[in-house]
Amino acid sequence: MTKLVSNLLTLARSDSSAQLLNKTVFNMRELVDKVANQFEPIFELKELHFTREIESLMCGGDQERLHQLCMILLDNAFKYTPPGESIHISLKKHHHSMTLIVKDTGIGIEAKDLPYVFDRFYRSDKSRARAEGGSGLGLAIAKWIVQAHDGEIKVFSQKNVGTEFHVKIPL
């Protein structure tokens, strides 16, 4: 309940422009490694194959919000990837932007649901969603974080093949 209230508060503040970013310059690799290290033990418990390809790069942004973004994307990958499958995270610099990709070989998302995955409270499989927990707010928050950093987030997915989230944020 606390997480739901916190997520709703984040979105309400983002709607009213009251949610300001606390931008600093930091090494994005350290942030992504920190989040990945937090997930590694639970990935191992679920027997997920987890790989990383993370470049060192300096980023000007809200470190707390970008941490939250990484948490949301890896949490989704964890929830929707069955045991024995794979999750991969990469961070690379492309010209004057960074690209963060979280890719899994999980259950995937049906094509008809892809346009709605960033909508608040949207859950593509209502019965599975209840079993996995969550409120359907994580990806809406992820989208807001990316847009607040003047970036873009895209999703690519195939049912029973896997899902990729691509985040591109200017440096």
N, C-alpha and C positions, 0 to 999 in steps of 0.2 A: 504494500500500500504506500509506503514511504517513497519507493522508487517511482510509482505511478504519479504521485503528487509532485515530486521533483521534476519529472519529465513534463507534466502539464504546465508547471510554473515556467520551465525553460521555454516552452513553445509560446505561452502567453506573453512572456517578456519579449520574445523575438517578434511577435506580431505587433507589439506596441513600440518597438524600437528601443525599449528600455534595457534590453540585454546588450550591453556594450562589451566589446572584446578588449582584453588586456594583452595587447601585442608586445612581444619582446622578440629578441633574436636568440635563437637556440639551435642546437644540433638536432635535426629531426631524426637522424639515425638513432640517437640515444633514446628518444621518446618511443620510437617504434620497437626498438630492442626491449625496452622496459615492459611495454605492453605484451610483446610476444613471450617474454620470460614469464609473465604472470599466467599466460594461457598454457604454456608448455606442459605443466604437470597434469592438467585436466585433459589435454589432448592425449597424453600418454595413457591415462586411465581408460580412455575411450578407444585406445589403440588406433589413433589417427596418425597418419604420416604427415609431419609438419616440416615445411622447408621455408627458408628465408633467403632473400636476395636484397640486401639493404645497403645502399650507398650512403656515405657520409655527406650531408649537405646542410648548410645553414639556412634556416627558415625564419622569416619574420611573420609571426602570427601569435594567436592565443594558445599557449602551450596546454592549458587545461582543456580547452575545447577540442584541440587536435588529438589529445590523449583520449577524450571521450569518443571521438570519431573512430579511432582505431579499435577501441573497446567494443563499440557497437558492431563494426564490421566483422571482427573476429568472433564475437559472441554469436552473431547470426550464422557464420560458417560452422561454428561448433554445433549449434542446435540442429542444423539441417544437413549435417554430414554423418552418415552412418559409420559405425566402427569398421576399421580396415581401409577406409577411404582416405583422401588427401586434402590438405589445406596448404596453400602457399601464399606468402605475403612478399611483396616487393616494393621497394622505394627507389626511384631513379630520378636523376635530374635530366630534363630535356629543355635545352636552351634557357629560357628564363622562367621555368616552372618546374614543379616537382610532380611526379606521377606515383600515386600509391595504388597498388592493385592487391585485392584480396580475392583469391580464386579457390574454389572448392570443387570436389567431385561428388557433391552431395545430391539431394533429391531434385534440385533444380526448381525452376518456376515456369509454369505454363505461359506460353506467349500471350494469351488473353489477359493475364494478370500483370505483365511487365509494366504497362503504363501507369499502374496504380500503386506500385510497391512503396513509393515515397509519400503517399497520402497518409494522413493521420488515421490511426485505428484500422488501417487496411490489413487484412490477413487473407492470404490467398487460399489457404486450406483451413477452414474454421475448426474442424475436428482435430487436426494435428496441432493447430495453434494452441488450443487449450492444454494439450498434453505437454507442449514445450514451454509453456508459460509466456510471459511478456504481454504487452498491451497494444502492440502495433504502432508504437510511437518512435521506436529506435531509428528507423530509416528516415522518418520525417525530421527528427533532430539532426541526423547525419547530413541531410540535404541542407538544413538551415546553417549548420556549421560551415559546410563547404561554400555555400553562397555568401556567407558573412565574410569569407576570406577571398571573395571575388573569383571563386573557382567553379568547377562543374563536376557533377557526379553522374555516372552512367552505370547501368546494369545490363549485363548480357547473360542469358541463361537458356538452358534447354532442360526440359523435364527429364529426369533420370540420367542426366549427364553432368550437370553442375552449374555453378553460378560464378560470375566474375563481377566485382565492383571496381570501377576505375574512377579514381579521384585525381583531378588535375587542379593544382593551385599555383598561381603565380608566386615567384620568389621575390 
